[in-house]
Amino acid sequence: GAVVSQHPSRVICKSGTSVKIECRSLDFQATTMFWYRQFPKQSLMLMATSNEGSKATYEQGVEKDKFLINHASLTLSTLTVTSAHPEDSSFYICSALNRDKETQYFGPGTRLLVL
Amino acid sequence: ELKVEQNPLFLSMQEGKNYTIYCNYSTTSDRLYWYRQDPGKSLESLFVLLSNGAVKQEGRLMASLDTKARLSTLHITAAVHDLSATYFCAVVKTSGSRLTFGEGTQLTVNP
């Protein structure tokens, strides 16, 4: 099956710093990738839809200047959490949409802890 | 706005028993997915249901879809401890690609 990777898998940073998370589709091209955030004991919440070569579409309530998304190629999308604060600590999961437009393949997630 | 509701949210059951998790959604949908999530891990895809009356089975899990009732079920047969996890259903609106997730059902299977 299709594989999606995320890097890093775990990151601890100081408040006020920026953190970049990479999401790669390893064996297929993904024109669309999604970024989700999951707080403990909660469901996944869609943050934004990332389309290759165009601006990301953000969900209501998600600050686009704080969560910068770049989808520069068909296999890579990045999420940068700028000026991170402790409340940004969460599990961030990306997914990539296969060309059949029916299947989303999920990455292994990145656990962010902001001190 | 598409809403997806799961029931129950918490389920504790004994090994060997059967149970059903329900997933209701509020608008027409092209596809419905079931995922499993283990603690600290990402999502594992279990089933994708594409049409009314679709039924899929894998091991002790069976999923079905009734698009008229906007209801999907995940049936667990003769539960074993290894099935302990959180199970999510997720729905895609007709002609869309965005997934909307249910709240999740935390399943604990006790010996």
Interface residues (C-beta under 8 A of the other chain):
Chain A: T32 F34 K41 Q42 S43 L44 M45 L46 T49 I93 S95 L97 K101 E102 T103 Q104 Y105 F106 G107 P108 G109 R111
Chain B: R31 Y35 G40 K41 S42 L43 S45 V48 L50 F88 S97 R98 L99 T100 F101 G102 E103 G104 Q106
